[in-house]
Amino acid sequence: MGGAQEWRPVCRVAELEVERGATALVHGQAIALFRTADDLVYALGNHDPFAHASVMARGIVGSRDGVPFVASPVHRHSFDLRTGRCREDEGVTVPAYEVKVVEGVVLVGSRKQEVVA
């Protein structure tokens, strides 16, 4: 992938509650940030494609079969935090964004490219 990656500082990792979502505006998009129990941070689009509402950050975070996910608070569809793919309907995804943590600061980069299986 060519071109300069634009990393935007969003917050400190310490400000994110474990297994609770938070919202941020990054690159003009509403992003839902999630910090898992193993201290990894993920970023997905906040818009739930099933509920047609910006509610993903209020979802329930968990892990099943080693896959970190968030379950939408509306229809309970779960989305892989790594890819944004819906676990119940493989054809539906929400945007997933690159995330890195530098010196305790969460940086959100560009949208991940869709990986076609």
C-alpha positions as CSV (number, residue, x, y, z in Angstrom):
1,M,0.0,0.0,0.0
2,G,1.7,3.2,-1.1
3,G,1.4,6.7,0.2
4,A,1.9,8.2,3.6
5,Q,-0.3,6.8,6.3
6,E,-2.1,9.5,8.3
7,W,-2.1,8.5,11.9
8,R,-4.4,10.6,14.1
9,P,-3.8,10.7,17.9
10,V,-7.2,10.0,19.5
11,C,-6.8,9.4,23.2
12,R,-4.5,7.7,25.8
13,V,-5.0,3.9,26.2
14,A,-5.5,4.6,29.9
15,E,-8.7,6.6,29.1
16,L,-10.3,3.6,27.4
17,E,-12.2,1.3,29.7
18,V,-11.5,-2.3,29.2
19,E,-14.2,-4.0,27.2
20,R,-16.2,-0.8,26.8
21,G,-16.5,1.2,23.6
22,A,-15.7,4.8,23.1
23,T,-16.4,7.1,20.1
24,A,-14.1,9.4,18.3
25,L,-14.2,11.4,15.1
26,V,-11.3,10.4,12.9
27,H,-10.8,11.5,9.3
28,G,-14.4,12.8,9.4
29,Q,-15.7,9.4,10.3
30,A,-17.4,8.3,13.5
31,I,-15.2,5.6,14.9
32,A,-15.8,3.1,17.8
33,L,-12.7,2.3,19.8
34,F,-12.5,-0.9,21.9
35,R,-9.8,-2.0,24.4
36,T,-9.8,-5.7,25.1
37,A,-8.9,-7.5,28.3
38,D,-5.4,-8.3,26.8
39,D,-4.9,-4.5,26.3
40,L,-5.2,-4.5,22.5
41,V,-7.1,-1.6,20.9
42,Y,-9.3,-1.9,17.9
43,A,-11.3,0.6,15.8
44,L,-14.4,0.0,13.8
45,G,-16.9,2.2,12.1
46,N,-19.6,3.2,14.7
47,H,-22.5,2.6,12.3
48,D,-24.5,-0.7,12.7
49,P,-25.5,-1.7,9.2
50,F,-28.4,-3.8,10.6
51,A,-29.9,-1.2,13.0
52,H,-29.0,1.8,10.7
53,A,-27.8,3.6,13.8
54,S,-24.5,4.8,15.3
55,V,-24.5,2.4,18.2
56,M,-21.4,0.1,17.8
57,A,-19.5,1.8,20.7
58,R,-22.3,0.8,23.1
59,G,-21.9,-2.9,22.1
60,I,-20.8,-5.7,24.3
61,V,-17.1,-6.7,23.8
62,G,-16.0,-10.3,24.1
63,S,-14.0,-13.1,22.6
64,R,-15.2,-16.4,21.2
65,D,-12.9,-19.1,19.8
66,G,-10.0,-16.6,20.0
67,V,-11.8,-14.0,17.9
68,P,-12.3,-10.6,19.6
69,F,-15.7,-9.2,18.8
70,V,-18.3,-6.6,19.6
71,A,-22.0,-7.4,19.7
72,S,-24.3,-4.6,18.6
73,P,-26.6,-3.5,21.4
74,V,-29.5,-3.4,19.0
75,H,-29.8,-6.7,17.1
76,R,-26.9,-8.5,18.8
77,H,-25.0,-9.2,15.6
78,S,-21.4,-9.7,16.4
79,F,-18.5,-8.2,14.4
80,D,-14.9,-9.3,14.4
81,L,-12.9,-6.4,15.9
82,R,-9.9,-7.3,13.6
83,T,-11.7,-7.2,10.3
84,G,-15.2,-5.7,10.9
85,R,-16.8,-8.8,9.4
86,C,-20.2,-9.9,10.8
87,R,-19.9,-13.3,12.4
88,E,-23.5,-14.2,11.6
89,D,-23.6,-12.9,8.1
90,E,-20.2,-13.1,6.3
91,G,-21.4,-10.7,3.5
92,V,-21.8,-7.8,5.9
93,T,-18.9,-5.8,7.3
94,V,-18.3,-2.5,9.1
95,P,-15.1,-0.5,8.4
96,A,-12.1,-1.6,10.4
97,Y,-9.2,0.8,10.9
98,E,-5.5,0.5,11.5
99,V,-4.6,1.2,15.2
100,K,-1.3,1.5,16.9
101,V,-0.3,2.6,20.4
102,V,2.8,4.8,20.8
103,E,3.9,5.8,24.2
104,G,0.4,5.2,25.6
105,V,-1.4,7.2,22.9
106,V,-3.9,5.5,20.6
107,L,-3.4,6.4,17.0
108,V,-5.9,5.6,14.3
109,G,-4.8,5.2,10.7
110,S,-6.5,4.5,7.5
111,R,-9.3,2.1,6.8
112,K,-8.1,-1.5,6.5
113,Q,-8.4,-2.9,3.0
114,E,-11.0,-5.6,2.7
115,V,-9.4,-9.1,2.7
116,V,-11.3,-11.4,0.4
117,A,-11.1,-14.9,1.7
